[in-house]
Amino acid sequence: MAKKKNFPLRIDPALYEVIERWAQDEFRSVNAHIEFLLREAAKREGRLKKEKKEQEG
């Protein structure tokens, strides 16, 4: 697995609470859920290449 980039994120507290509850519903950490949401948005907009598993299947 590639090393992940660390960076500070400033986020509205109310939005953080929404994401925190949503992450709990999905059994993810807040960090993992934010990454999931960003990855899904990037895929939807065609800005992220398909992952190897998807190409093989």
C-alpha positions as CSV (number, residue, x, y, z in Angstrom):
1,M,0.0,0.0,0.0
2,A,1.3,3.5,-0.9
3,K,2.2,5.8,2.0
4,K,-0.7,8.2,2.7
5,K,-0.2,12.0,2.7
6,N,-0.8,13.8,6.0
7,F,-2.3,17.3,6.1
8,P,-4.3,19.5,8.5
9,L,-8.0,19.9,7.7
10,R,-10.1,22.7,9.0
11,I,-13.8,21.8,9.0
12,D,-17.0,23.3,10.3
13,P,-17.9,21.7,13.7
14,A,-21.4,21.0,12.6
15,L,-20.3,19.3,9.4
16,Y,-17.7,17.3,11.4
17,E,-20.5,16.0,13.7
18,V,-22.5,14.9,10.6
19,I,-19.5,13.1,9.2
20,E,-18.7,11.5,12.5
21,R,-22.2,10.1,12.9
22,W,-22.2,8.9,9.3
23,A,-18.8,7.2,9.7
24,Q,-20.1,5.4,12.8
25,D,-23.1,4.2,10.7
26,E,-20.7,2.8,8.1
27,F,-18.3,1.3,10.7
28,R,-15.4,3.6,9.6
29,S,-13.2,6.1,11.4
30,V,-13.9,9.7,10.5
31,N,-10.6,9.9,8.6
32,A,-11.4,6.8,6.6
33,H,-14.9,8.1,5.9
34,I,-13.7,11.4,4.6
35,E,-11.2,9.6,2.4
36,F,-14.0,7.4,1.1
37,L,-16.3,10.3,0.4
38,L,-13.5,12.2,-1.5
39,R,-12.6,9.1,-3.5
40,E,-16.2,8.5,-4.5
41,A,-16.6,12.1,-5.5
42,A,-13.4,12.0,-7.6
43,K,-14.5,8.8,-9.3
44,R,-18.0,10.2,-10.0
45,E,-16.4,13.3,-11.6
46,G,-14.0,11.2,-13.7
47,R,-10.9,12.6,-12.0
48,L,-9.7,9.4,-10.5
49,K,-8.5,6.5,-12.6
50,K,-10.3,3.2,-12.0
51,E,-8.5,1.0,-9.5
52,K,-6.8,-2.2,-10.7
53,K,-9.4,-4.5,-9.1
54,E,-12.2,-2.7,-11.0
55,Q,-10.3,-3.0,-14.3
56,E,-9.7,-6.7,-13.9
57,G,-13.3,-7.5,-13.0
